[in-house]
Amino acid sequence: MKAIRRGGLLFVVLIIGIFLGTLGLRSALLIVTPLFIIWFMLWDEKRYIHTRKKSEHQRYVYRKYP
């Protein structure tokens, strides 16, 4: 999860740099949009895997037999 947070931070820094630079709005959107989509997909997949592992763990019922 730390890697996804770091990627998000890198993404935010990149956005600020592009908008403060001289690329213009269309070029900035052309660069930022695919990166945001990739980051969001990774974040969502990580959350889905975590939820699936949690629900798989809850299915098991351990019983003590005397």
C-alpha positions in Angstrom: 0.0 0.0 0.0 3.0 2.3 0.6 4.0 2.0 -3.0 0.5 3.1 -4.2 0.6 6.1 -1.8 4.1 7.0 -3.1 2.9 6.7 -6.6 0.0 9.1 -5.8 2.4 11.6 -4.3 4.6 11.4 -7.3 1.5 11.9 -9.5 0.5 15.0 -7.5 4.0 16.5 -7.8 4.0 15.8 -11.5 0.6 17.5 -11.9 1.8 20.6 -10.1 5.0 20.7 -12.2 3.1 20.4 -15.5 0.5 23.0 -14.7 3.2 25.4 -13.5 5.3 24.7 -16.6 4.7 26.0 -20.1 3.1 22.9 -21.7 -0.4 24.2 -21.8 -3.6 22.6 -20.7 -4.1 20.1 -23.6 -0.5 18.7 -23.2 -0.9 18.5 -19.5 -4.1 16.6 -19.7 -2.6 14.3 -22.4 0.2 13.4 -20.0 -1.7 13.4 -16.7 -4.9 11.5 -17.7 -3.3 8.1 -18.5 -1.1 8.3 -15.4 -4.1 9.0 -13.2 -6.1 6.1 -14.7 -3.2 3.7 -14.1 -2.8 4.9 -10.5 -6.5 4.6 -9.8 -6.6 1.1 -11.3 -3.7 0.0 -9.1 -5.3 1.4 -6.0 -8.7 -0.2 -6.7 -7.1 -3.6 -7.4 -5.1 -3.4 -4.2 -8.3 -2.7 -2.2 -10.1 -5.5 -4.0 -7.4 -8.0 -3.2 -7.4 -6.9 0.4 -11.2 -7.3 0.7 -11.1 -10.7 -1.0 -8.4 -12.0 1.4 -10.3 -10.7 4.4 -13.6 -12.4 3.2 -11.8 -15.7 2.5 -10.3 -15.7 6.0 -13.7 -15.2 7.5 -15.2 -18.2 5.8 -13.2 -20.7 7.8 -14.7 -21.9 11.1 -12.4 -23.6 13.5 -14.0 -26.0 16.0 -12.5 -27.6 19.0 -13.4 -31.2 19.4 -13.1 -32.6 22.9 
